[in-house]
Amino acid sequence: MTAPPAEPALEVAIRRSHCDPAGIIYYPNYLDVFEDAIEEWLGADYRRLVLERGLGLAIVGVDCQFLAPVRMGDRLAIRLRLAELGEDGAVLALEGKAADALRLTARLTAAFTELASQRRIPFPPGLRARLAALEPVEGGSA
């Protein structure tokens, strides 16, 4: 696997399909944005793991703090960092900014799984190395 960027970020244009009738992103849609950020960072190598080998990351825990609204028309930049890394799971720390203002923080607990059985399995060495190369969260156990 190729080396990830030092500070992975995905910028998402917030569209009407992300929002509730008030024009504010509907909170469950953040999970799709988070998944997109992770998949974008992992790139083609991750798609091959899923489609060809039947392996993947299952999000098994989510903790989000919504600090300020994100509205239709905003560009939300999601930054990805590492909070914890185990043999078969990781805690990823994400933060979202729009107009250079912090709008949300989140921690996603991800388990590496065999998709057919939904059983946790150890990370392949290349994926584990990519995760380990992420910028650690200050004070995290990564």
N, C-alpha and C positions, 0 to 999 in steps of 0.2 A: 504494500500500500504506500502511496506517496505521502509525504509529510503535509499535515494540515497547516493552514495559515495560523500565525501566532494568536490572533484574536478573531476567531471566526464570528462573522456577523452576516445576517441575512436581512436585507431591507425589503419590506412588504408594503405595497401600496394598498391602503385600506379602502375597500370598495363597498358598495351598497350591500353586496351579498354577505359581508362580514358583520353587518350592523343590525341593530334592532330598529324599531320605528322612530326612535329619537335620534338616530344617526350616530350612535355610539356602538363600538364593537361589542357584540353579544358575547358574554364571557366564555361560553363553551367553545367559541370559535378560536380562542387563544390556543387551545390544545392542537388544533390543526396547524396554526402558525408555528407553534413549538416543534411539532413533528416535521414540518417543512424545513425549519432551520437545521435540525439534526440531520435530516436526509441530505440537504444541500451540502452541509459540511462533510459528511461521509462520502458523498458523490457516487460515482459509477461503481466503485468497489462494493459499496453497501447494496446497491441494486443487484449486483451479481450474487452476493451472499443470500439475499432474499429469494430472487427468482431462480437461481441455478442450484443453490445448496439447501434451500428451505430453512434458513436461519435468520434470526432477526432480533431486534430490541423490542421488548414489550414494556410499555410504561405501566408500572405497578403502583406508583404513588405520585401524587401531585400536591404541591403546596404553593399557592399563588397569593401575592399581595398586590392588589390593584390600587395604585397610588393616585392616579389621575386618569380621566377618561381619554380614550383614543377614539378619534372621530373619523367618519367617512372623509376621505381626501388626505388624511395624514399619511406620512411615510414612517412606518414603525421599523426601527433597526433592532434586531434581536442579537444580543451578544451571548456567546456560549462559553462557559468555563467549567472546570472540574471541581466538585466538592469532595467526592470520595470515589475510590476505585477498588473493587474487590475482584475475585476470580471470575465471577459470573454476573456481576452487576456493577452499576455505577450510579452516583448521584450527580446530576448535571445541574449547574446553576445558570439560569438565564436572566437577562435583564432586557427590558424593552424601553427604548427611548424614541420619542417623537419630538421634532423641533428642538433637539438637544436637551430635552427635559426627561428625566426618569419617570416613566409611567407605570411600570410594573416590575416585580421581581418574581421569580419562580424557582422551585427546586423540583426536578423530575427524578424519580427513582426508576431506573431502567434495569431490567433483567435480560440477559442474553439467553435466547431460547431456540430450541428446535421447534419450528412452527407446527409441524404435524402433531407432535405429542404435547406441545405447550410445556415441556420440561426445561428447567434451567440447565444450561451447560456452560463450561468455561469459555471465555472469550478466545477466539483465535489469536495467536500471537501478534499478527499485524494490526488487528483492530484494537487490541489491548494497548499496543504501543502508540497508536494514534490518540486514544483516549488519554493515556499517560502524558502525552505531549501538550495537551490543552493547558492553558494558563490556569493555575490553581486558584481557588477562592482563598482570600486571606483568612487565616485561621482555620481553614478546612483540613481534613485529614488526608488529602490527596498526596 
